[in-house]
């Protein structure tokens, strides 16, 4: 119940739902009340915020400091385990296997397989529970896609009970103990994940994937025209900021390595 409540409340205060809610309140005030000025202010603020958060310079300026906390892993240390955290997925057996990994999941898996190849003899660990509407768990979906790319089943471990990052850390600790491992997740999610894993007494080596914030050249119109792509980047900022607040509320330290 608490997990579902966290997801619903958290989802409603992300940029797009929140701005639509503010504009909806504004419309209601304009049409059905005498508070015309307040309604117009809500509409104007909601529209302006939605516009700004949909522009590449704004969205990526907000996201980049989060993603840049850990650089791409350059194979500076051999490990026995590569842990890939679960993300969005579905499972339709009629699709190409990789099409079932949605949003952030496929880039995580790609980086996980790359690092598995760079560490001969290592095990590739996938985490994540089954969604209520799916018979396949997040971990199992990742494992099936990895097998379709040539990773043998004997080199794959699935941990399909954890529902969130904190539970993933506990499951990994139970599975591999204190052994060092590469922790693969989205670059925006990695700082928060490192806190959970280190607080669990583990020794993760950060391996970011799915970097989104762009500072390389783009066409001028791509920077100037609002796009749902850039709004999604702003959404990642909101999601991870809320995640850090949730860690703080659960008495997490907010800094890796501290209790």
FENFEN-V696584 format. One record per residue. RES is the residue in three letters. SS is DSSP state (~ for helix, > for strand, _ for the rest). BURIAL is b if it has 24 or more other ideal C-beta (glycine too) atoms within 12 Angstrom, else e. Layout:
RES/SS/BURIAL
RES/SS/BURIAL
This chain:
UNK/_/e
UNK/~/e
UNK/~/e
UNK/~/e
UNK/~/e
UNK/~/e
UNK/~/e
UNK/~/e
UNK/~/e
UNK/~/b
UNK/~/e
UNK/~/e
UNK/_/e
UNK/_/b
UNK/~/b
UNK/~/b
UNK/~/e
UNK/~/b
UNK/~/b
UNK/~/e
UNK/~/e
UNK/~/b
UNK/~/b
UNK/~/e
UNK/~/b
UNK/~/b
UNK/~/e
UNK/~/e
UNK/~/e
UNK/~/e
UNK/~/e
UNK/~/e
UNK/_/e
UNK/_/e
UNK/_/e
UNK/~/e
UNK/~/e
UNK/~/e
UNK/~/b
UNK/~/e
UNK/~/e
UNK/~/b
UNK/~/b
UNK/~/e
UNK/~/e
UNK/~/b
UNK/~/e
UNK/~/e
UNK/~/b
UNK/~/b
UNK/~/e
UNK/~/e
UNK/~/b
UNK/_/b
UNK/_/b
UNK/~/b
UNK/~/b
UNK/~/b
UNK/~/b
UNK/~/b
UNK/~/e
UNK/~/b
UNK/~/b
UNK/~/b
UNK/~/e
UNK/~/b
UNK/~/b
UNK/_/e
UNK/_/b
UNK/_/b
UNK/_/e
UNK/_/e
UNK/_/b
UNK/_/e
UNK/_/e
UNK/_/e
UNK/_/e
UNK/_/e
UNK/_/b
UNK/_/b
UNK/>/b
UNK/>/b
UNK/>/b
UNK/>/b
UNK/_/b
UNK/_/b
UNK/_/b
UNK/_/b
UNK/>/b
UNK/_/b
UNK/_/b
UNK/_/e
UNK/_/e
UNK/_/e
UNK/_/e
UNK/_/e
UNK/~/b
UNK/~/b
UNK/~/e
UNK/~/b
UNK/>/b
UNK/_/b
UNK/_/b
UNK/_/b
UNK/~/b
UNK/~/b
UNK/~/b
UNK/~/b
UNK/~/b
UNK/~/b
UNK/~/b
UNK/~/b
UNK/~/b
UNK/~/b
UNK/~/b
UNK/~/b
UNK/~/e
UNK/~/e
UNK/_/b
UNK/_/e
UNK/_/e
UNK/_/b
UNK/>/b
UNK/>/b
UNK/>/b
UNK/>/b
UNK/>/b
UNK/_/b
UNK/_/b
UNK/>/e
UNK/_/b
UNK/_/e
UNK/_/e
UNK/_/e
UNK/_/e
UNK/_/b
UNK/>/b
UNK/~/b
UNK/~/b
UNK/~/b
UNK/~/b
UNK/~/b
UNK/~/b
UNK/~/b
UNK/~/b
UNK/~/b
UNK/~/e
UNK/~/e
UNK/_/b
UNK/_/e
UNK/_/b
UNK/_/e
UNK/~/e
UNK/~/e
UNK/~/b
UNK/>/b
UNK/>/b
UNK/>/b
UNK/>/b
UNK/_/b
UNK/_/e
UNK/_/b
UNK/_/b
UNK/_/b
UNK/~/b
UNK/~/b
UNK/~/b
UNK/~/b
UNK/~/b
UNK/~/e
UNK/~/b
UNK/~/b
UNK/~/b
UNK/~/e
UNK/~/b
UNK/~/b
UNK/_/e
UNK/_/e
UNK/_/e
UNK/_/b
UNK/>/b
UNK/>/b
UNK/>/b
UNK/>/b
UNK/>/b
UNK/>/b
UNK/~/b
UNK/~/b
UNK/~/b
UNK/~/b
UNK/~/b
UNK/~/b
UNK/~/b
UNK/~/b
UNK/~/b
UNK/~/b
UNK/~/b
UNK/~/b
UNK/~/b
UNK/_/b
UNK/_/e
UNK/_/b
UNK/_/b
UNK/>/b
UNK/>/b
UNK/>/b
UNK/>/b
UNK/>/b
UNK/>/b
UNK/_/b
UNK/_/b
UNK/_/b
UNK/_/b
UNK/_/e
UNK/_/e
UNK/_/e
UNK/_/e
UNK/_/e
UNK/_/e
UNK/~/e
UNK/~/e
UNK/~/e
UNK/~/e
UNK/~/e
UNK/_/e
UNK/_/b
UNK/_/b
UNK/~/e
UNK/~/b
UNK/~/b
UNK/~/b
UNK/~/b
UNK/~/b
UNK/~/b
UNK/~/b
UNK/~/b
UNK/~/b
UNK/~/b
UNK/~/b
UNK/~/b
UNK/~/b
UNK/~/b
UNK/~/b
UNK/~/b
UNK/~/e
UNK/~/b
UNK/~/b
UNK/~/e
UNK/~/e
UNK/_/e
UNK/_/e
UNK/_/b
UNK/_/e
UNK/_/e
UNK/_/e
UNK/_/b
UNK/_/e
UNK/_/e
UNK/_/e
